Structure formats: C-alpha cells, structure tokens
Amino acid sequence: MPFEMSAMSPTVFNPIQLCRQLWSALRALPVRDRWSLLVLVGLLGALEYFGRQHELEILDLLALTILLLVAGVHVAWHQRGDLQWTHLFAILRAKAFRQFRKLTFSFGADLRNDPPLPRGVPKMIVLLPMFILGLVGISLTWAWFFEMPFRPLMTQISYIGYLGCLAGLWGMLTVVCIVASLVPPMLVHDWLRLFTTLSARTVKSLSTYLNMVYFVATLLAVFWLPIWIPPILILAAFLMNQFLQALPPRRKLDCAWQANRDEPVRAMSAERLNFSLAVCGLGMLCILWGQGGTAIGLSASEVNSPITMFFGTMTAWFLGTGLVLYTLLYHGFGYLCRWDAPDQLIPPRLFVADNISDVRKQALNQICTVHGWKCVFAPGNTYNKLDVEIAFADAEDRAIPSSVLAVTDSDLIDERFIERVRWKDRVQRRRAIVKSLQTMFRRASRPRPSGGQGFWVAPHLWFIPALGRDEITFDHTRIMDVIPPLYRHAMPIEARSHFYEMCKALDVDILFVEDGVGFRGLRRVLRVMFERYDIDAGQQPLREIHFAGLPKIHVIIHEYGLDNPLDDEKYPEPDYREMGRARILHIFRDRGGEKEEIIDPVESDDIFSPVGSLF
C-alpha cells in the first residue's frame, strides 16, 4: 500500500491578524454593568499607584495603550447596549460635540461682492490662535517659576490626568507632523504638473523622488542639526508670508462663510485665515520646542522624556521646512496668477505692417492716444496674433487679405473707423476664446474624467488656474484639483480680459458644463453670450430665456449661496464645496419631458436672441 505524505504548509505568524482576533474576542465578552464599573475603577487605581512609582516614559506609553484599549472595549460594550452607567458620558460627549460644531464653519470664494456681506471673523479663527498662545504662555510661565519638568509635579497630583495631557500632546504632534510632511510634496507635484510640459507619469516619478529626498533630509536634520534652526525657519516663513501678500499687484479675494444654517452669511478676507495659520504655527513650535526641554534650559537628562523629545524635535523640523516650502510654492503660484490677472483692462493694439509716411503715423498715434490704444509700426516689431493689423489701400487698389483691416486716409477722420477697430479686436478675442477652450476640452476628455458631474469653466478668474472638476478628488500626491493646461498658457490674456468684461456685463460669475454636453454645447452657449453682450451692452443680466431653443442642452442660471442649493430633481447638482456666493450658469444635457413656461419680467419685444444661426 503506497504511503502518501501530505505537505504541511508552515504557519506564518501575523501580528495584525492576532490583534484583530484579540479585539474581536474582547468585544464579544459578556459583561455586567456593575462588574465593568468596578473593574474600570480598580484598573484606574492600579495605574494611578504604579504611575507614581516610576519615571520612565516607555511605561507611560504602555499605560496609555492600556487605557485606550480599555476605553475602546467599553465603547464597544456601550454600543452593544450592555452598559448603563456610560450613558452619562455619552450625553456629555454629545454636548461637547454640539459645542464644537458651533465653532466650525463652511466657507468658499465670494464671487459676488454685491450686495456686500456684513464683515465678520469665525470664532474658530479667533479662539484657535488665542488657545495656542495661551498654551505658550503657560509653558513659559511654568519654566520660569517652577524651574522643574512638568511630569514630576503633575504625577503627584494625578497620574491619570498626566496621561490625558500626554495623549493630547502626542496626538497634536502626530497630526502636525503628518500634515507638515505631506502638504509640501503635494505642492511640488502641482507645480511640476502645471508649470512644466512633462507627462503625468514623469511628473509622478519625479515628485516621488523629490518627496523621498525631502523626507530623508528632514529626518537627517532631526539627528544632526541643532534645534534652534526650526524657529528661524518658521519666523522666515511668517515674514515671507506678510511680504508676498503686500507685493503688487494686490487682488484680494473675499471668503463667504457661515457657521450654521441659522446664522447669516458673512464675509472675511482670505488674508485673515493665512495670518491665523501663521500664528498657530509659531505658537505650536513654541509648545513643541518647550516640551522638548531645550527651549527652557533643561537638558535631556533633566527632562527624561525621550519619546516626547524625539517627536517634538521631528515635528518642529517638519513644521519649519513645511511652512517655508508652503509659503514659497503657494504664494509664488498666487503671485504668478495675479500678475497677469484677466480683470485688468487691455486695450486694442494696432499693427501696421507696411512702411507708411510720417503723416499717417502721426494720425494713428493721435487716434490711439485719444482712445487709450497702442500702435506698433513695422518693421522690427513683434506681431501678436490678436493685434488689429491695418493696411492702407492706395490708389492702385492692391489686394489686401480679409484678416487685415483695410483703411484709407479719409477713414482716419471718420468715427466709423473707431467702431471697426473695436469690432475687429472683439471678434479676434472671441475666436481665441473658442479655439482655446476647444483645445482644453479635447485634452480634458482624455482620459475620461472620474468623479463629479462636469467641469468648472472660469478663464476670467485669476485664482482659478485651469479647468477643474466640480467634485474635489484629493489624493496623496496633489492639492489643486485642476486639469492642465493652464488658462495663462492656453488662452491669451487679451481673450481672458474680454471674457471677464463680458461675464461682468452679463452678471455671470462662473460656468458649469455637465459631462456629455461637450465643447459643441458650450460653443452654442458662448455664441448666445456674445450676442447678448453686443445687444445689451451690460444693461441687463443674462437670463435663461435667452437660451431657449438651443438643441440638446438645457441652461439654468442659479444664484448660489451657502444656504440655497440648486434643488432641481431632474438635473444633478454640482459640488459647490469651494463656492461661497456666485451666479452660476449651468449647462446640462437636455433630459427631455415637458418644460415649464419661462416667465420673464422683460417684455418680449425687448428680447432678441437669434439662436437659429448658432451652429
């Protein structure tokens, strides 16, 4: 009889699986209300007694781990309904959560500014710096008056209370260290993606290497460089932050915020938030550095807190280097966007390719001086594609291309020449708008975007760099959720300036294009906007009735605020997470069905929208 041996696979020790099984077994244990309270009181008493007998921080870590484990098991038993005495703590937790919710607020960019909102600052912006600075004052006062470490005195009062303070400190260290180590690499990735022509795969690989270099260099600085360098870095970041905000051109962005649905919407400057973050960073550094002991004149042997000192030193370094990189990258990006902002008036520029007489040059210069234009004479000058090129038609009636504006000497003294130049300049800018958006939508649709309902289109806003999805899809490599190329690269500044002038006259702040509409639908809407701008000239805002008759699309103009969503069951609502107050033009795919009659307060004789010619 043949003998068969079954191969036994060796058992691999898995500590994570063991911890999961232990946690499940603890949660499944049957428990009685009275016995659980007695066991908890006995455990706290034992920790209080043994905690006073030692000064090793590694044992503090072990005691804190036991406390967190016991607290987690009791929370699981409370959720199962086996404990009654924990309902009091549940009520207190709910009240504390409600009080904390009162300090939170939702905010977004205020694109309206009309009517102006009442000014105000959220309580969190005021209380958080005060809380941080208060802790700094307590730390310095403790160092000056008691001249001894915090642990010996606090453990004589309450060792459990000391563990609570230690848990809060370590939790604060962990959060600050993680945020400070992740935000600068994300900004580096955004800079490479938006300001270079590298492919997405190359940018991802390069940013990964740079992130590794940044992380390793900061860790080496923790072990080899002195601790007085991080305060210098944070102070330099604070001064650079104030300096870069004061640089011209200064285009401030207001934020609309609301604490809850019952309170009114208010406005504040975005600089208030940056200043609050800078104050919190300075105060946090003082606390961490003071807890490490070196800032208050204590040596490592006197403090006897190796874990706290290591995490405090590491967090101080990541906080210092992170704030410097954040200030340079974030404000540098904002400065570049503000420098060529489209909200500045850019007059037409005349370009004369031929050699003309001094009399004609003088006449053209006089016209440009009166109307604020610019005039460039060839040869030797650069020709811009959006320049209004002029050629004089002499007696021999030479052939002039249709793209060149043909004029005579008599036209220079005719008022219709001024209107011809303005119209030619306007047409060229509009063609550049349409062509640039077509290129951007073609690139944005490959690969097919995921997340959200559509695209935000805002080439006229300086703080929006490119096309973006309405749903923010943050990941571990980027912060700005935009799709290259940038507006400043794809669309000339003259075209963006005209788009800003048109949207301001039509009272439209931003456009939303749903997936499936595509560029063809957007082009039809843009043509209607061009026509309404020419007809109304800023006398009345754009309305939904102007788009009646456009095939396959449905336009909704919605005055959005923090407290009034779109509320339309047929058409999806975009994610307004970054929007505080705006008049949004939504371009949806037509869902069909019966359409309600649009009641417009303006008489029908005053409305002219030849949509039949828009394709």
C-alpha positions as CSV (number, residue, x, y, z in Angstrom):
1,M,0.0,0.0,0.0
2,P,1.6,3.2,-1.1
3,F,2.5,5.6,1.6
4,E,1.4,9.2,0.9
5,M,2.7,12.2,2.8
6,S,0.7,15.4,2.7
7,A,2.8,18.5,2.7
8,M,2.1,20.7,5.7
9,S,2.3,24.4,4.9
10,P,4.3,26.3,7.6
11,T,2.2,28.6,9.8
12,V,3.2,32.2,9.4
13,F,2.9,34.5,12.4
14,N,0.7,37.5,11.6
15,P,0.6,40.1,14.5
16,I,-2.1,42.2,12.8
17,Q,-4.4,39.2,12.4
18,L,-3.7,38.3,16.1
19,C,-4.6,41.8,17.3
20,R,-7.8,41.7,15.3
21,Q,-8.8,38.3,16.8
22,L,-8.0,39.6,20.3
23,W,-10.0,42.8,19.7
24,S,-13.0,40.8,18.5
25,A,-12.8,38.4,21.5
26,L,-12.7,41.3,23.9
27,R,-15.7,43.0,22.3
28,A,-17.7,39.7,22.3
29,L,-17.1,39.0,26.1
30,P,-20.3,39.0,28.1
31,V,-20.3,41.8,30.7
32,R,-22.3,43.1,33.6
33,D,-22.9,46.7,34.3
34,R,-21.7,46.7,37.9
35,W,-18.7,44.5,37.4
36,S,-17.4,46.6,34.5
37,L,-17.5,49.7,36.6
38,L,-15.7,48.0,39.5
39,V,-13.0,46.6,37.1
40,L,-12.5,50.1,35.5
41,V,-12.2,51.8,38.9
42,G,-9.7,49.2,40.0
43,L,-7.7,49.5,36.8
44,L,-7.5,53.3,37.2
45,G,-6.5,53.0,40.8
46,A,-3.7,50.5,39.9
47,L,-2.4,52.8,37.2
48,E,-2.5,55.8,39.5
49,Y,-0.5,53.9,42.1
50,F,2.2,52.4,39.8
51,G,2.4,55.5,37.7
52,R,3.7,57.5,40.7
53,Q,6.5,54.9,41.3
54,H,8.4,55.3,38.0
55,E,9.7,58.0,35.7
56,L,10.1,56.0,32.5
57,E,8.2,57.3,29.5
58,I,8.1,53.9,27.9
59,L,5.9,52.8,30.8
60,D,3.8,55.8,30.3
61,L,3.3,54.7,26.7
62,L,2.3,51.2,27.9
63,A,-0.2,52.7,30.5
64,L,-1.7,54.9,27.8
65,T,-2.1,52.0,25.4
66,I,-3.9,50.0,28.1
67,L,-6.2,53.0,28.8
68,L,-7.0,53.4,25.2
69,L,-7.7,49.7,24.8
70,V,-10.0,49.6,27.9
71,A,-11.8,52.7,26.7
72,G,-12.3,51.2,23.2
73,V,-13.7,48.0,24.7
74,H,-16.1,50.0,26.9
75,V,-17.3,52.0,23.9
76,A,-18.0,48.7,22.0
77,W,-19.9,47.4,25.0
78,H,-21.9,50.6,25.3
79,Q,-22.8,50.5,21.6
80,R,-24.0,46.9,22.2
81,G,-26.3,48.2,24.9
82,D,-24.8,46.1,27.8
83,L,-23.7,49.2,29.9
84,Q,-26.0,51.7,31.6
85,W,-23.6,53.9,33.5
86,T,-21.8,55.0,30.3
87,H,-24.9,56.9,29.1
88,L,-23.8,59.9,31.2
89,F,-20.5,60.0,29.3
90,A,-22.4,59.6,26.0
91,I,-24.6,62.7,26.9
92,L,-21.5,64.7,27.8
93,R,-19.8,63.7,24.6
94,A,-22.8,64.7,22.6
95,K,-23.0,68.1,24.3
96,A,-19.3,68.6,23.7
97,F,-19.7,67.7,20.1
98,R,-22.5,70.2,19.7
99,Q,-20.4,72.9,21.3
100,F,-17.6,72.1,18.9
101,R,-19.9,72.2,15.9
102,K,-20.8,75.8,16.8
103,L,-17.1,76.7,16.3
104,T,-16.9,75.1,12.9
105,F,-17.9,76.9,9.7
106,S,-18.3,76.4,6.0
107,F,-16.7,78.8,3.6
108,G,-16.0,79.5,-0.1
109,A,-14.9,82.2,-2.5
110,D,-17.2,85.2,-2.7
111,L,-17.6,85.9,-6.4
112,R,-20.5,88.3,-6.0
113,N,-19.4,91.1,-3.6
114,D,-22.8,92.7,-4.5
115,P,-24.6,93.3,-2.3
116,P,-21.7,93.4,0.2
117,L,-22.0,91.0,3.1
118,P,-21.5,92.0,6.7
119,R,-17.9,91.6,7.7
120,G,-17.0,89.2,10.5
121,V,-14.5,86.5,11.5
122,P,-15.4,83.0,12.6
123,K,-14.9,82.1,16.3
124,M,-12.5,79.4,15.3
125,I,-10.2,81.9,13.6
126,V,-10.1,84.0,16.8
127,L,-10.1,81.3,19.5
128,L,-7.6,78.9,18.0
129,P,-4.6,81.4,18.0
130,M,-5.7,82.6,21.4
131,F,-5.7,79.0,22.7
132,I,-2.3,78.3,21.1
133,L,-0.8,81.5,22.5
134,G,-2.3,80.7,25.9
135,L,-0.6,77.3,26.0
136,V,2.7,79.1,25.0
137,G,2.2,81.5,28.0
138,I,1.5,78.6,30.4
139,S,4.6,76.7,29.2
140,L,6.9,79.7,29.6
141,T,5.4,80.6,33.0
142,W,5.9,77.1,34.1
143,A,9.6,77.2,33.0
144,W,10.3,80.5,34.7
145,F,8.5,80.0,38.1
146,F,8.7,76.3,38.8
147,E,12.1,75.6,37.2
148,M,11.4,71.8,37.0
149,P,9.9,69.4,34.4
150,F,6.2,69.1,34.1
151,R,5.9,65.3,34.8
152,P,7.1,65.1,38.5
153,L,4.7,67.7,39.8
154,M,1.7,66.6,37.6
155,T,2.1,62.9,38.5
156,Q,1.9,63.8,42.2
157,I,-1.4,65.5,41.6
158,S,-2.9,62.9,39.2
159,Y,-1.1,60.4,37.1
160,I,-4.3,59.7,35.0
161,G,-4.6,63.4,34.3
162,Y,-0.9,63.4,33.2
163,L,-1.7,60.6,30.8
164,G,-4.5,62.6,29.4
165,C,-2.2,65.6,28.8
166,L,0.4,63.3,27.3
167,A,-2.2,61.7,24.9
168,G,-3.3,65.2,23.8
169,L,0.3,66.3,23.2
170,W,1.3,63.1,21.3
171,G,-1.9,63.4,19.2
172,M,-1.1,67.0,18.4
173,L,2.4,66.0,17.5
174,T,1.2,63.3,15.1
175,V,-1.4,65.4,13.3
176,V,1.1,68.4,12.8
177,C,3.9,66.1,11.7
178,I,1.7,64.3,9.2
179,V,0.2,67.5,7.7
180,A,3.6,69.2,7.6
181,S,5.2,66.3,5.8
182,L,2.5,65.8,3.2
183,V,1.5,69.3,2.1
184,P,4.8,70.5,0.6
185,P,5.3,67.3,-1.6
186,M,1.7,67.8,-2.9
187,L,2.5,71.4,-3.8
188,V,5.7,70.3,-5.6
189,H,3.6,67.8,-7.6
190,D,1.2,70.6,-8.6
191,W,4.0,72.9,-9.7
192,L,5.5,70.2,-11.8
193,R,2.2,69.2,-13.3
194,L,1.0,72.8,-14.1
195,F,4.2,74.7,-14.9
196,T,6.1,72.1,-16.9
197,T,5.4,70.2,-20.1
198,L,6.3,66.8,-18.6
199,S,3.9,63.9,-18.9
200,A,1.8,62.8,-16.0
201,R,3.9,59.6,-15.5
202,T,7.2,61.6,-15.5
203,V,5.8,64.1,-13.0
204,K,4.6,61.4,-10.7
205,S,8.0,59.6,-10.7
206,L,9.9,62.9,-10.3
207,S,7.7,64.1,-7.5
208,T,8.1,60.7,-5.7
209,Y,11.9,61.1,-5.8
210,L,11.7,64.7,-4.6
211,N,9.4,63.7,-1.8
212,M,11.8,60.9,-0.6
213,V,14.7,63.4,-0.7
214,Y,12.6,65.9,1.3
215,F,11.6,63.3,3.9
216,V,15.1,61.8,4.3
217,A,16.8,65.2,4.5
218,T,14.4,66.4,7.2
219,L,14.9,63.2,9.2
220,L,18.7,63.6,9.0
221,A,18.3,67.2,10.2
222,V,16.5,65.9,13.3
223,F,19.5,63.9,14.3
224,W,22.4,66.1,13.1
225,L,21.4,69.8,13.1
226,P,20.7,72.0,16.2
227,I,17.2,72.6,17.4
228,W,17.4,76.4,17.1
229,I,17.1,76.3,13.3
230,P,13.4,75.4,13.1
231,P,12.3,78.7,14.9
232,I,14.4,80.6,12.4
233,L,12.7,78.8,9.5
234,I,9.2,79.5,10.9
235,L,9.9,83.1,11.5
236,A,11.3,83.4,8.0
237,A,8.1,81.8,6.6
238,F,6.0,84.2,8.6
239,L,7.9,87.3,7.3
240,M,7.8,86.0,3.7
241,N,4.1,85.4,4.0
242,Q,3.5,89.0,5.0
243,F,5.9,90.3,2.4
244,L,4.4,88.3,-0.5
245,Q,0.9,89.4,0.4
246,A,2.0,93.0,0.2
247,L,3.6,92.8,-3.2
248,P,1.8,94.4,-6.1
249,P,-0.5,93.7,-7.8
250,R,-2.7,93.0,-4.8
251,R,-6.0,91.5,-5.7
252,K,-7.8,90.4,-2.6
253,L,-10.2,87.5,-2.5
254,D,-13.0,87.6,0.0
255,C,-14.4,84.5,1.5
256,A,-18.1,84.0,2.4
257,W,-18.6,81.9,5.5
258,Q,-21.4,80.6,7.6
259,A,-21.3,78.9,11.0
260,N,-24.6,77.1,10.7
261,R,-27.9,77.3,8.9
262,D,-29.4,79.6,11.4
263,E,-26.7,82.3,11.3
264,P,-26.4,84.8,8.4
265,V,-23.7,84.6,5.8
266,R,-20.7,86.8,6.4
267,A,-17.5,87.8,4.6
268,M,-13.9,87.9,5.6
269,S,-10.6,88.4,3.8
270,A,-8.6,85.3,2.9
271,E,-5.5,87.0,4.5
272,R,-7.2,86.6,7.9
273,L,-7.0,82.8,7.5
274,N,-3.3,82.9,6.5
275,F,-2.5,85.1,9.4
276,S,-4.3,82.8,11.8
277,L,-2.4,79.8,10.4
278,A,0.9,81.6,10.8
279,V,0.2,82.5,14.4
280,C,-0.8,78.9,15.2
281,G,2.4,77.7,13.5
282,L,4.5,80.0,15.7
283,G,2.7,79.0,18.8
284,M,2.8,75.3,18.0
285,L,6.5,75.5,17.6
286,C,7.0,77.2,20.9
287,I,4.9,74.5,22.6
288,L,6.7,71.6,20.9
289,W,10.1,73.1,21.5
290,G,9.3,73.8,25.1
291,Q,8.1,70.3,25.7
292,G,11.3,69.0,24.3
293,G,13.1,70.9,27.2
294,T,15.8,72.6,25.2
295,A,13.9,75.9,24.8
296,I,13.5,76.4,28.6
297,G,17.0,75.5,29.5
298,L,16.5,71.9,30.5
299,S,18.9,69.1,29.4
300,A,17.8,65.7,28.2
301,S,18.7,64.1,31.5
302,E,16.5,66.5,33.4
303,V,13.5,66.1,31.2
304,N,13.7,62.3,30.9
305,S,11.2,62.2,28.1
306,P,12.9,60.7,25.1
307,I,9.8,59.8,23.2
308,T,8.3,63.3,23.6
309,M,11.6,65.0,22.8
310,F,12.1,62.9,19.6
311,F,8.6,63.5,18.3
312,G,8.7,67.2,19.3
313,T,12.0,67.7,17.5
314,M,10.8,65.9,14.4
315,T,7.6,67.8,14.3
316,A,9.4,71.1,14.8
317,W,11.7,70.4,11.8
318,F,8.8,69.2,9.6
319,L,6.8,72.3,10.7
320,G,9.7,74.7,9.9
321,T,10.6,73.2,6.5
322,G,7.0,72.7,5.6
323,L,5.9,76.3,6.3
324,V,8.9,77.6,4.3
325,L,8.1,75.4,1.2
326,Y,4.4,76.1,1.6
327,T,4.9,79.9,1.6
328,L,7.2,79.8,-1.4
329,L,5.2,77.5,-3.5
330,Y,1.6,78.6,-2.7
331,H,2.2,82.3,-2.6
332,G,4.5,82.1,-5.6
333,F,1.7,80.4,-7.6
334,G,-0.7,83.1,-6.4
335,Y,1.7,85.9,-7.4
336,L,2.1,84.5,-10.9
337,C,-1.7,84.3,-11.3
338,R,-2.2,87.8,-10.0
339,W,0.5,89.3,-12.2
340,D,-1.4,88.6,-15.5
341,A,-4.9,88.6,-14.0
342,P,-7.7,88.9,-16.6
343,D,-9.6,91.6,-14.6
344,Q,-7.3,94.3,-15.9
345,L,-8.4,96.3,-19.0
346,I,-6.2,95.5,-22.0
347,P,-6.9,98.0,-24.9
348,P,-6.6,97.0,-28.6
349,R,-3.2,97.2,-30.3
350,L,-2.9,98.3,-33.9
351,F,-0.2,96.8,-36.0
352,V,0.9,98.4,-39.3
353,A,2.9,96.0,-41.4
354,D,3.8,98.4,-44.2
355,N,6.1,101.4,-44.2
356,I,3.9,104.4,-44.1
357,S,4.5,108.1,-44.1
358,D,5.1,110.2,-41.1
359,V,1.7,112.0,-41.6
360,R,-0.1,108.7,-41.3
361,K,1.9,107.6,-38.3
362,Q,1.0,110.9,-36.6
363,A,-2.7,110.5,-37.3
364,L,-2.7,106.9,-36.0
365,N,-0.7,107.9,-32.9
366,Q,-3.2,110.7,-32.2
367,I,-6.2,108.3,-32.5
368,C,-4.5,105.8,-30.2
369,T,-3.7,108.5,-27.6
370,V,-7.3,109.7,-27.6
371,H,-8.8,106.2,-27.1
372,G,-6.1,104.7,-25.0
373,W,-4.9,102.2,-27.6
374,K,-1.4,101.1,-28.6
375,C,0.1,101.3,-32.0
376,V,3.1,99.3,-33.4
377,F,4.7,100.1,-36.7
378,A,6.8,97.5,-38.7
379,P,9.5,96.6,-39.5
380,G,11.4,95.4,-36.5
381,N,8.5,94.9,-34.1
382,T,6.8,91.7,-32.9
383,Y,3.4,90.8,-34.3
384,N,0.8,89.5,-31.9
385,K,-1.9,87.2,-33.2
386,L,-4.6,89.3,-31.5
387,D,-3.3,92.6,-32.9
388,V,-5.6,94.5,-35.2
389,E,-3.5,94.6,-38.4
390,I,-4.0,97.6,-40.6
391,A,-3.1,98.2,-44.2
392,F,-3.6,101.3,-46.2
393,A,-5.5,100.9,-49.5
394,D,-3.7,103.1,-52.0
395,A,-4.8,104.3,-55.4
396,E,-3.6,101.1,-57.2
397,D,-6.2,99.2,-55.1
398,R,-3.8,96.3,-54.2
399,A,-5.2,93.1,-52.8
400,I,-5.5,93.0,-49.0
401,P,-6.2,89.8,-47.1
402,S,-9.6,89.5,-45.4
403,S,-7.8,89.2,-42.0
404,V,-6.3,92.7,-42.4
405,L,-8.3,95.8,-41.8
406,A,-8.1,98.0,-45.0
407,V,-8.3,101.7,-44.4
408,T,-7.8,104.9,-46.3
409,D,-6.7,108.4,-45.3
410,S,-10.3,109.5,-45.1
411,D,-11.1,106.7,-42.6
412,L,-8.7,108.2,-40.1
413,I,-11.1,111.1,-39.6
414,D,-14.3,109.0,-39.6
415,E,-15.9,107.8,-36.4
416,R,-16.8,104.5,-38.1
417,F,-13.1,103.7,-38.1
418,I,-13.1,103.5,-34.4
419,E,-16.0,101.1,-34.3
420,R,-14.4,98.9,-37.0
421,V,-11.2,98.6,-34.9
422,R,-13.2,97.8,-31.8
423,W,-15.3,95.2,-33.6
424,K,-12.3,93.6,-35.3
425,D,-10.5,93.4,-31.9
426,R,-13.6,91.9,-30.3
427,V,-14.0,89.2,-33.0
428,Q,-10.4,88.2,-32.8
429,R,-10.5,87.8,-29.0
430,R,-13.7,85.7,-29.2
431,R,-12.2,83.4,-31.8
432,A,-9.2,82.9,-29.4
433,I,-11.6,82.1,-26.6
434,V,-13.4,79.5,-28.6
435,K,-10.3,77.9,-30.0
436,S,-8.5,77.8,-26.6
437,L,-11.5,76.2,-24.8
438,Q,-11.8,73.7,-27.6
439,T,-8.2,72.6,-27.1
440,M,-8.6,72.4,-23.3
441,F,-11.8,70.3,-23.5
442,R,-10.2,68.0,-26.0
443,R,-7.3,67.4,-23.6
444,A,-9.6,67.2,-20.5
445,S,-11.7,64.4,-22.1
446,R,-8.6,62.1,-22.5
447,P,-8.6,60.1,-20.3
448,R,-12.3,60.2,-19.3
449,P,-12.5,62.1,-16.0
450,S,-13.8,60.4,-12.9
451,G,-15.7,61.9,-10.1
452,G,-18.1,64.8,-10.2
453,Q,-20.8,65.9,-12.7
454,G,-18.8,68.2,-15.0
455,F,-16.3,71.0,-15.4
456,W,-16.0,74.5,-14.0
457,V,-15.1,77.0,-16.7
458,A,-13.6,80.3,-15.5
459,P,-10.8,81.7,-17.6
460,H,-11.7,85.2,-16.3
461,L,-10.9,84.5,-12.6
462,W,-7.3,84.9,-11.6
463,F,-7.4,82.4,-8.8
464,I,-8.7,79.5,-10.9
465,P,-5.7,78.3,-13.0
466,A,-7.4,75.8,-15.3
467,L,-10.4,73.6,-16.0
468,G,-11.5,71.8,-12.9
469,R,-14.0,69.1,-11.8
470,D,-16.8,70.1,-9.5
471,E,-16.0,67.2,-7.2
472,I,-12.7,67.6,-5.4
473,T,-10.8,64.3,-5.7
474,F,-7.8,64.8,-3.3
475,D,-5.2,62.1,-3.3
476,H,-1.8,61.7,-1.7
477,T,0.1,63.5,-4.5
478,R,-1.7,66.8,-5.2
479,I,-3.7,69.6,-3.7
480,M,-5.1,71.7,-6.6
481,D,-7.7,69.6,-8.5
482,V,-7.3,71.2,-11.9
483,I,-6.7,69.8,-15.4
484,P,-3.7,71.2,-17.4
485,P,-3.0,73.2,-19.5
486,L,-3.3,76.4,-17.5
487,Y,-5.5,79.2,-18.8
488,R,-2.5,81.5,-18.9
489,H,-0.7,79.1,-21.3
490,A,-3.7,78.1,-23.5
491,M,-5.6,81.4,-23.8
492,P,-4.1,84.8,-24.5
493,I,-4.5,87.4,-21.8
494,E,-6.4,89.7,-24.2
495,A,-9.0,86.9,-24.7
496,R,-9.3,86.3,-21.0
497,S,-9.7,90.0,-20.4
498,H,-12.6,90.1,-22.9
499,F,-14.2,87.1,-21.2
500,Y,-14.0,88.9,-17.8
501,E,-15.6,92.0,-19.3
502,M,-18.4,90.0,-20.9
503,C,-19.2,88.0,-17.8
504,K,-19.2,91.1,-15.6
505,A,-21.6,92.9,-18.0
506,L,-23.9,89.8,-18.2
507,D,-23.7,89.2,-14.4
508,V,-22.3,85.7,-14.7
509,D,-19.6,84.6,-12.3
510,I,-18.7,81.1,-13.4
511,L,-19.8,78.4,-15.9
512,F,-20.5,74.8,-15.2
513,V,-20.5,72.3,-18.1
514,E,-22.0,68.9,-17.4
515,D,-20.4,65.7,-18.8
516,G,-22.0,64.8,-22.1
517,V,-22.5,68.3,-23.2
518,G,-19.0,68.7,-24.6
519,F,-17.5,71.6,-26.3
520,R,-20.2,71.8,-29.0
521,G,-22.8,72.7,-26.4
522,L,-20.5,75.1,-24.7
523,R,-19.8,76.8,-28.1
524,R,-23.5,77.4,-28.6
525,V,-23.9,78.9,-25.2
526,L,-20.8,81.1,-25.8
527,R,-22.3,82.4,-29.0
528,V,-25.5,83.4,-27.2
529,M,-23.4,85.2,-24.6
530,F,-21.5,87.0,-27.3
531,E,-24.8,88.2,-28.9
532,R,-26.4,89.2,-25.7
533,Y,-23.2,91.2,-24.8
534,D,-23.4,93.0,-28.1
535,I,-27.1,93.7,-27.8
536,D,-27.5,94.6,-24.1
537,A,-24.0,96.1,-23.5
538,G,-24.3,95.5,-19.8
539,Q,-27.8,97.0,-19.4
540,Q,-29.5,93.8,-18.2
541,P,-28.2,90.4,-16.8
542,L,-28.2,87.2,-18.7
543,R,-31.4,85.1,-18.2
544,E,-32.4,81.5,-19.1
545,I,-34.9,82.7,-21.7
546,H,-32.0,83.8,-23.9
547,F,-31.0,80.2,-24.4
548,A,-34.5,78.9,-25.3
549,G,-34.3,76.8,-28.5
550,L,-30.7,75.6,-28.2
551,P,-30.7,71.9,-29.2
552,K,-29.7,69.1,-26.8
553,I,-28.8,71.3,-23.9
554,H,-30.7,73.0,-21.0
555,V,-29.3,76.1,-19.3
556,I,-30.1,77.0,-15.7
557,I,-28.8,80.2,-14.1
558,H,-28.7,79.9,-10.4
559,E,-27.9,82.4,-7.7
560,Y,-25.9,80.2,-5.3
561,G,-25.2,81.0,-1.7
562,L,-24.1,78.9,1.2
563,D,-27.7,78.4,2.2
564,N,-29.6,77.9,-1.1
565,P,-28.6,74.8,-3.2
566,L,-29.9,74.2,-6.8
567,D,-32.7,72.0,-5.6
568,D,-33.7,70.5,-9.0
569,E,-34.7,66.9,-9.2
570,K,-34.3,66.5,-12.9
571,Y,-30.8,67.9,-13.2
572,P,-27.8,67.0,-11.0
573,E,-26.5,69.5,-8.5
574,P,-22.7,70.1,-8.8
575,D,-20.4,70.0,-5.8
576,Y,-20.3,73.6,-4.5
577,R,-17.7,72.9,-1.9
578,E,-15.3,75.7,-2.9
579,M,-18.1,78.2,-3.8
580,G,-19.3,80.7,-1.3
581,R,-21.5,83.0,-3.3
582,A,-21.8,83.1,-7.1
583,R,-24.3,83.4,-10.0
584,I,-23.6,80.2,-11.9
585,L,-24.6,79.4,-15.5
586,H,-25.2,75.6,-15.6
587,I,-25.1,73.9,-19.0
588,F,-26.9,70.5,-18.7
589,R,-27.8,67.8,-21.1
590,D,-31.5,68.2,-22.0
591,R,-33.4,65.4,-20.1
592,G,-36.5,65.9,-22.3
593,G,-40.0,65.9,-20.9
594,E,-42.4,68.7,-20.5
595,K,-40.7,72.1,-20.0
596,E,-42.3,74.7,-17.8
597,E,-43.0,78.0,-19.4
598,I,-40.3,80.6,-18.6
599,I,-41.9,83.8,-17.2
600,D,-39.6,86.7,-17.8
601,P,-40.3,90.2,-16.4
602,V,-38.9,91.9,-19.5
603,E,-41.3,92.5,-22.4
604,S,-40.8,90.1,-25.3
605,D,-40.2,93.0,-27.8
606,D,-37.0,93.8,-25.9
607,I,-35.6,90.3,-26.3
608,F,-33.6,89.3,-29.3
609,S,-31.7,86.1,-29.4
610,P,-31.3,84.7,-33.0
611,V,-30.4,81.2,-31.8
612,G,-31.2,79.8,-35.3
613,S,-27.8,80.9,-36.5
614,L,-25.8,79.4,-33.7
615,F,-24.2,76.4,-35.2
